[in-house]
Amino acid sequence: MIGHSTNNTMTGQIRNLVLGLGFALHLLRKRMETGAWRTDARTRDGRIGDVPRRAPGLRILVHGVSVGETNALEPLADALASSRLMPDVVVSASTETGFARARRIHEGRREVVRFPLDLTWMVDRFLDGLRPDLVVLAELELWPTFLASCAHRGIPVCVVNARMSERSFRGYRTWRLLAGRMFSQLALVAAQREMYRERFAAMGVPRERTLVTGSLKWDAALRAPDTAAARRLAADMGIDPSRPLIVAGSTGPGEEAALLRDLPGGCRLLLAPRSPDRWDEVARLRPGMTRRSAPLPGDHDVFLLDTIGELSDAYLLADFVFVGRSLGPMGGSNPLESVALGKPTVTGPHHENFAGVVADLVEAGGLAVSAEPMRLIGRWLDDPAAAAAVATAGLHAVERNRGTAGRTAERVLYLLDRPASGSTSVGHTLGGTRHGVGSG
């Protein structure tokens, strides 16, 4: 036992050294990109205080790294909290933007905390304060120190909306001897597609703990639109509803310039860059561009949405939508939000991080993929029936795929329900098939 404890201590120290070095290199890269030292380490040191309980049941931590994951997890958090087990659901996020979004959508309903950096003393401080009975992570948010600490405390960890790109799979396989233990400790993997389930199993997750539930983003897209907020946005920015508006959401480097260059005549364009670090850079592309944070008087053709949490309001104003980070190898962005609002939507050919959702929408006729999105939108302007057909097909596809949150919640809650049915510990997880887990 002493030797085992010593080995764990040494392993933890090595992890701290490697992760600390990685964090320092990340800060240096950000300094070179932005010209400023940007760090939120002080808010991610694990100091969360005594987190109040809002429900009588066991506590579940639901974690997503940033805005996209936070949005996708909202219907799952709702489904968990409304179950007969009445768990105390706490939400966490890693990034500043994700934390702000989580606080906005969960305000008054559940506690929201900042996820710690993956250093031993910060993780232990966080878990000591929160004391979760179960942890739910989104997609591929696996941190070795956090997982090791949860395993040491007997806290089961599951991954929902799980996906693993080919690139990530190759990287993990290279370090399989080190990463395999991390994957083998997962209590449940609820994957978006069979391909992702197979990759998690190949990395060491026992197959009986894996299943396919679909993407949570389908249910998240069904959030009721805030028409009043959209009207305020239009009024504040001076957006004239009588002229066609193209909204380019979650754009990446190089895309804004290309969209401005090819903007169809008579249309207006609202740019919403993915990264706040690029807002000033994008504003310089067009002198006099009016910004959400500092609207200019007069008539404008190009608008910059330089705020967090208003993209869905902008989509509601759109006649056409381009979903960004997809014209180059940047992984793509989620097209479901605009599709679910009934907007004719186009994305670029690089959408690897959303390959499953894009494939389903394209097959249904509810999404277009083009390397020249503005030219396609120009054709939609000339053929409104074609644009309307894409929008209608997209709405039907979203409706057909709803229900993922409920299915996923059922499997997650099984991990809490097992002790009540006689198993020795929650960590025993999914050896049985009472809910069909493992049948895929």
N, C-alpha and C positions, 0 to 999 in steps of 0.2 A: 504493500500500500504506500509506503514511504517513497519507494522508487517510482511508482505510478504518479504520485503527487508531484515529485520533482520533475518528472518528464513533462507533465502538464504545465508546470510553472515555466520551464524552459521554452516550451512550445509557445506559450502566451507571450513571453518576452521577445521571441523571434518575430512573432506576428506583429507585436507593437512596433518593433524596429522597422520592419518592411513597410507596414501601413503608414507609419509616421513619415518615412522617407517618401512614400508615394504621395502623401498629402502635401509635403513640402514642394515636391516637383509640380504638383497641380497648381499650387499657389504661384509658383514661379512662371508657369505657362500662362496663367491668367494675367499676371503682371505684364508679361510681354505682349499679350493680346490687347489689353485694355489700358495699359499705362498706369494702372493703380493697383495697390494691394487690396484685394477683396477677399475677405474671409468672414464666415459666420460661425467660426469655431466656438466663440463665447456662448452662443445660443444652442450649441450642440454638444455641450460637455456633460450631458446626462443629468444636470440639476433641474428636476421637474417638480420638486416639492412633494407635498402630500396631495395626490390626485383624488378629488372627491368621487364618491360612488354615486351613480345615477340610477342604478337598478340593483335588485336583490341577488341576482344570480352570480355565477362565476364571471371573472373578468376576461374579456377577449381583447387583445390588441390587434387592430387592423392597420397595416402599414403600407403606404405607397410612396414612392420616392418623390414624385413631382406632380404637376397639375394633371397630366393625363391619367396617371394611375389613381390619383385622388378622385377624379371624376368617375372613373370606372368602378371604384370600390363603393361609391355612395349607395347604390341599390343593394349591394351585399350587406353593408353595415345596417341598413334599414331592415333587411330580411332577418339578419341575426338577432337584432334588438327586439323584433316583434314576435320572436318564437316563444313557445311555451316555457322554455328554460329561462327566459327573462335575463339573459346575460348582460353584464355591464360592459358595453362596447366603448373602447377608447380608440381614437384615431390618431395616427402619427404620420408625419411627412419629413422628408430629408431636406428639401430645398426651401428657400425662403418663399418662392412663389407657390410651391405646393402647400406649405404651411398656411399661407394667407388664404389660399383657396379652400383648404379644409376647414379653417375657422369660419369662413363665410357660409359654406353649405351645411355645416353641422351645428352652427350657432344655436345655443339654447336647448339642444337635444342631447349632445354628448361631449365629453371632454376631448380636447385636441392638444397633443404634446409634440415637441420637436424630437425627432429620432437622433440618437447620439452618433458621434464619430466612432469608428470601430476600434477603439483603444480600450484595453481591459478595464481600467479604472472608470472610464466614462460609461461603458456598457454596464458594469456592475452597479454603479450609482443609479443609472436609469432603471434597471430591473429591481433594485432595492426599493425605489420610490414607487414604481408602478405595480409590482407583484402580479403579473398576469398569470392566468391559469392556462392560456392558450394564445399562440401568436399566429396571425395570418399575414403572410407577405404576398406582394403582387409581382407576377411575371417572372423576373429572375433577380430579385433583390436579395441576394445571398451574401451575407457578410460573415467571414469565418469566426471572428471573435464573438459576435453576437450569437451565432448558432452554437458555438462551443459552450458559452455561458448558459444558454437555455438548456442544453443537454445536461450540463452539470447540475442544474437546478430541477431537472425533471419536467421542464416546460415543453410540451409538444409544439412543434412548428410545422405549419403547412404552407404550401405555395398555391395560390389560386390565380386564375387567368394566366396560367403558366405558359411561357413560350421560351424557346431557345433557338436563336437564329443559327444558320450554318456556321457563320463566323464564330459565334460564341461557343458552339459545340466543338469546333476544331480547337479553340483555345483551351477549353476545359479538358479535352482529351489529351492535350499535350502534357498537362499537369494532373493526370488522372490519379496517380498514386497519392498526391496531396489532397486533391479535391474530392476524391471518392468518399472519404469518411464524412465530409460535410454533407454530401448528397444522401448518404446512407442514413443519416440521422433524421431526415425529413419524415414526418408522420403521415403526410398526404400531399399528393401533387394533383391538382385539378387542372388539366391542360386544355388549351384552346382547341388543339387539333391532335389527331393521332400521331402525326410526325413529331410533334413536340413531346408527347407522352413517351414515345420510343427513345428520344434523346435523353430525357431525364432517367429512364430506366437504364440506358446504356452507361450513364454516369454513376450508377450505383444505388438509385432509389429502388427498393424492392417492388416488383411489378404489382403485387397485391395492394400496394399503397398508391397506385396511380390509376387515373381514369380520365376520360374526356368529358368535359361539361360544356365546352363552347366558350365564346368570348363574352366577358362581362360588359364589354363596350356596347353590345346591342341593347341591353337594358338601360345602361347609362344614357344612351342617346334618346330615350323616351322621356327625359325630364321635361316638364311643362315649360314652354317658353315664357319669358318675361316681356310681354309686349309693351308694358309701360316703360321699362328700362330701355328698350330699343327705341321707343319714341323720344325719350330724353336724350339718348346718344345722338340721334339724328338732329334734333333741335340744337344741341350744344355744339355740334361740329358743322352745322350748316349744310347737311346732306339733303339735297332736293329730291324728293321721291318721284318726281316726274321724269327723271332721266335714269337710264339703266345704271345700276351700280354693281360692280364686280368686287367681291371681297376675297382677298388673298390671305388665307389664314396660315399661321405657323410657318412663315417663309424663312428660308435660310440664305446664306451668303451667295450672291450672284443672281438670285431669282428676282429680286425686286427690280433690278436694272433691266432684265429681260422682259419682265411684265410691262414696265413703263414703255419700253421701246416698241412693243407690239400691241399696245392698248388700242382696241377698236375705236374708231371715230364715234363721237357722241356719247361715249361711256365715261363713267367716273370709276375711280379705283381707290379702294381702301386697303392699305397694307398693314398687316399685323405680324411683324417679325416674331419668331419663336423666342429669341433671346433678348432680354432687356438691355444687355450690353451693346446691342446693335442699333438701338433706337436712334441715337444721334447720327450714326453712320448712314442709316437709311434716309433720315430727314435731309441730309446734304445732297441726296441724289436729285432732288427737284427744289430749286430755290422757291421759298414761299409756301412750301408744303404745310398745310394746317395740321396741327397735332391735337390729339385728345386732351393732352395735359395743358396745352396753350393754344386754344382755337383762335384763328385769325378771322376778322370780319371780311365780308365780301364773298364772291362766287369762286368756288374751287373745284378742280377736277381730280385732285389727288389728296388723300387723307392718310394720316398715320395714327394707328391705334397704339399708343405707347402707355397702356395700362394693363393690369392683370385682371382677368376675370370677366371681361366684357366681350370676348370673342363671340360667344353665343348670341349676344344682343346684336352684334354686327352682322352675323349670319342671317339673323331674322330680317334685316333690312335689305339683304342682297337679292339681286335678280339672278346672279350666277356666282358660283364659288370655285376658286382654285385652292386646293389643299397642298401646302408647300412642303419644303425639304424633300422634294421628290424629282426635281429636274436634274439633280446630281446625286452622287452616292452618299446621301445623308440619312437614309433609313425610312424617310417618309413620315407622314403624320396621319392622325385619325380622321377618316372622311365621314364617319357616321354622324357626327353632330349636325353637319349641314344637310346631309342626306335625309336625316330624320325630320328636318324642318321643311322638307319638300322642295329643296333647292336643287336645280340642275348643277351637278358637281363634277369637276374634272381634277384628276391628280396626275402627276408625272410618272415616268416609267420606273423610278427608283422608290419603291415602297416596301422594302424588305421587312421592316418591323411591323407591317400591317398586311403582310402577304395574304393571310387567310381571309380577313375581312374584305380586302380589295377583290380577291378572287371570287368570293361569294356575291359581292355586289355587281361585279362585271358580268358574271354568268347570268344574273337576274336582269341585266340591262339597266341597273340603277346607278351606275357610275361609269364615267368615261376615263380612259387613260391616254394621255397624249404628251409628247415631248414639245408640242407647240400649243399650249393651252389657250392662249389668246386668239389664235386663229380658229380653233375649234369653237370658242365662244362667239367669235364673229359669224360662224356658220349658224350657230343657234339663234343669233339675232335675226338672221335671214329666214330661219325655219323654226318659228316658235313651237310648232307641234312636236318637232324632234326633241327640243329641250323639255317640254312638258312630259313627253313619254319617259325620258330618263328620270325625271323627278318622281313621277308616279310609280315607276318600277322600283325605285329606291325605297319609297315609303312602304310598299308591299313587302320588300325584302326585310326591312327592319321589323315589321309586325310579325312575320313568319318566324323570326329568330329570337323573339323575346322569351323570357323565362329562365335565362341562365343563372341569374342571381339566386332564385329560389332553389334550383337544383344544387348549386354550389353550397348554399347555406346549409342545406340538409346534410351534405357530406361533412362539412366542417363541424356542425353541431353534434354529429355522431361521436366525435372525439371527446366532447364534454359529457355526453350521455352514457358512455361506456361504463364509468365507475358505478353509476346507479343500477346498471344491469348485471353487476357482479364481477367485472374484470378487476384485476388487481391494481391497475394503474391506467391513467389516460394514455400514457406512453405506449401501452400495448397496441394501440391503434387498430389497424384494419385487417387483423388476421381473419376475421369472419366476413360473411357477405350478407349481413342482415339487410343492408340498403343497396346491395348489388355493387358495392365498391370493388373495382378490379375487373368487372365484366366489360367495361368500356362501352 
